[in-house]
């Protein structure tokens, strides 16, 4: 996966977003230059397993459990066949819930059997990848979209179920209520084919709202 940080792609995307949406243009002005995300190492399988471990946990707690998870396999990510045959009790011992243990083993089994050709997913379209990943227990559309964005660097993904995106749109557009996923998609339609870049800006914009000091006046 290639980072699109300050590349020609990034400049072209920002120019398009400024042109098609005056509201997002103000967000871009506030946030500054598009930097994208750092490249991720490891395999596609490792990335999906990690996303399962991190579900519904704070970064620090998830990182600790993820480290212990790798510790079961000598400090490295497991092979799909290893994960599929790991006893539930061992996974529970490192802090994984019963549910997540089942999700991880389902992922390992599907990949080991060839049912999910995970290391060639990048050859598929966005929708085909979402359809393939959501066959795995515990992986929904949001997780699949995060894989598309952070792992594969796909340029036109809008995670309409993401609370941060919803809050960013609410703030930028001064909406009284959080937008529904349907409204997120409707507002974001004009951002295509660079909805991933727009999402990056909305997340960063939300961050600026949390870091700006309050006036003492």
C-alpha positions in Angstrom: 0.0 0.0 0.0 1.4 3.4 -1.0 0.8 6.4 1.2 -0.9 9.3 -0.5 0.2 11.9 2.0 1.7 14.9 0.2 1.7 13.3 -3.3 0.2 14.6 -6.5 -2.8 12.5 -5.6 -3.3 14.4 -2.3 -3.1 17.8 -4.0 -5.5 16.7 -6.7 -7.9 15.4 -4.2 -7.8 18.5 -2.0 -8.4 20.8 -5.1 -11.4 18.7 -6.1 -12.9 18.8 -2.6 -12.4 22.5 -2.3 -14.1 23.1 -5.6 -17.2 20.9 -5.0 -18.0 21.7 -1.4 -17.6 25.2 0.2 -18.2 23.8 3.6 -15.5 21.2 3.3 -13.2 23.9 1.8 -13.5 25.7 5.2 -12.6 22.5 7.0 -9.6 22.0 4.8 -8.5 25.6 5.5 -8.8 24.9 9.3 -7.0 21.6 9.3 -4.2 22.3 6.8 -2.2 20.1 4.4 -3.4 16.6 3.8 -0.9 14.1 5.2 -2.7 10.8 4.9 -1.9 7.8 7.0 1.5 6.0 7.5 2.0 2.7 5.6 1.0 -0.4 7.6 3.3 -3.4 7.8 2.6 -7.1 8.0 0.0 -9.0 6.0 -3.6 -8.4 5.2 -4.4 -11.3 7.6 -2.5 -9.6 10.4 -4.3 -6.4 9.8 -7.8 -8.0 10.0 -6.9 -10.0 13.1 -5.7 -6.8 14.7 -8.9 -5.0 13.9 -10.8 -7.7 15.7 -8.6 -7.5 18.8 -9.0 -3.7 18.9 -12.8 -3.7 18.6 -14.6 -1.7 21.3 -11.4 -1.2 23.4 -9.3 1.8 24.2 -6.0 2.0 22.3 -3.8 1.3 25.4 -5.8 -1.7 26.6 -6.1 -3.1 23.1 -2.4 -2.7 22.5 -1.6 -4.7 25.7 -4.0 -7.5 24.7 -2.7 -7.5 21.1 0.9 -7.9 22.5 -0.1 -10.8 24.7 -2.0 -12.3 21.7 1.2 -12.3 19.7 3.0 -13.7 22.7 1.1 -16.9 22.3 3.0 -17.5 19.0 6.5 -16.5 20.2 6.0 -12.8 19.8 4.8 -12.8 16.1 1.4 -12.8 14.4 -0.1 -16.3 14.1 -0.5 -18.1 10.8 -4.1 -18.7 9.9 -3.9 -22.4 10.6 -2.3 -21.8 14.0 -5.0 -19.3 15.0 -7.8 -21.6 13.8 -6.5 -24.4 16.1 -5.6 -22.4 19.1 -7.6 -23.6 22.2 -10.2 -21.1 23.3 -8.8 -21.2 26.8 -5.4 -19.9 25.6 -7.0 -17.0 23.8 -9.1 -16.2 26.9 -6.0 -16.2 29.1 -4.5 -13.2 27.2 -7.6 -11.1 27.8 -9.7 -11.9 24.7 -13.4 -12.2 25.2 -15.2 -15.4 24.3 -16.8 -13.6 21.4 -13.5 -12.2 20.0 -11.9 -15.6 20.4 -14.6 -17.1 18.3 -14.2 -14.3 15.7 -10.5 -14.8 15.5 -10.7 -18.5 15.1 -13.4 -18.1 12.4 -11.1 -15.7 10.5 -8.2 -18.2 10.8 -10.3 -21.1 9.7 -11.8 -19.3 6.7 -8.3 -18.2 5.5 -6.6 -21.5 6.2 -9.3 -23.3 4.1 -9.0 -20.9 1.2 -12.6 -19.8 1.6 -11.3 -16.2 2.2 -8.4 -15.5 -0.1 -7.3 -12.7 2.2 -3.8 -11.9 0.7 -5.2 -11.2 -2.7 -8.1 -9.1 -1.5 -6.4 -6.0 -2.9 -7.1 -7.3 -6.4 -10.9 -6.9 -5.8 -13.2 -3.9 -5.9 -14.2 -2.1 -2.8 -17.6 -3.7 -2.7 -16.2 -7.1 -3.4 -13.8 -6.7 -0.5 -16.6 -5.6 1.9 -18.7 -8.6 0.8 -15.8 -11.0 1.4 -14.7 -9.7 4.8 -18.2 -9.4 6.2 -18.6 -13.2 5.8 -16.3 -13.5 8.8 -17.9 -13.5 12.2 -17.5 -10.2 14.0 -16.5 -8.2 10.9 -19.1 -5.7 9.8 -19.1 -3.0 7.1 -17.3 -0.5 9.3 -14.4 -2.8 10.0 -14.2 -3.7 6.3 -14.2 0.0 5.4 -11.3 0.6 7.9 -9.4 -2.1 6.1 -10.0 -0.4 2.7 -8.8 2.9 4.1 -6.0 2.2 6.4 -4.6 -1.1 4.9 -5.2 -0.7 1.2 -5.3 3.1 0.9 -8.4 3.1 -1.3 -9.2 6.7 -2.2 -13.0 6.7 -2.3 -14.3 5.3 1.0 -16.9 7.0 3.2 -17.5 5.2 6.5 -21.1 6.3 7.0 -21.5 4.3 10.2 -18.5 6.0 11.9 -19.4 8.2 14.8 -16.4 10.5 14.2 -17.4 11.1 10.6 -21.0 11.8 11.7 -19.8 14.2 14.4 -17.4 15.9 12.0 -20.2 16.5 9.5 -22.6 17.7 12.2 -20.0 20.3 13.3 -18.9 21.4 9.9 -22.5 21.7 8.5 -23.9 23.0 11.8 -26.6 20.4 12.0 -28.8 20.1 15.0 -28.6 16.4 15.2 -26.1 13.7 14.2 -26.6 12.9 10.5 -27.9 9.4 9.8 -25.7 7.1 7.7 -28.1 7.8 4.7 -27.5 11.6 5.1 -23.8 11.1 5.5 -23.8 9.3 2.1 -26.0 12.0 0.6 -23.8 14.8 1.8 -20.6 13.0 0.8 -21.7 12.0 -2.7 -20.2 15.1 -4.1 -16.8 14.3 -2.6 -16.3 11.3 -4.9 -13.8 10.0 -6.1 -11.9 11.2 -3.0 -14.2 10.4 -0.1 -11.3 8.8 1.9 -9.5 12.2 1.8 -12.7 14.0 2.9 -13.0 11.5 5.8 -9.4 12.2 6.9 -10.2 15.9 7.0 -13.4 15.3 9.0 -11.6 13.3 11.6 -8.8 15.9 11.9 -11.4 18.7 12.1 -13.1 16.9 15.0 -9.6 16.7 16.7 -9.2 20.5 16.3 -12.5 21.0 18.1 -11.2 19.1 21.1 -7.8 20.8 21.3 -8.7 24.5 20.7 -8.5 26.3 24.1 -11.6 28.1 25.4 -11.7 31.8 25.5 -11.5 33.3 29.0 -13.6 36.3 28.0 
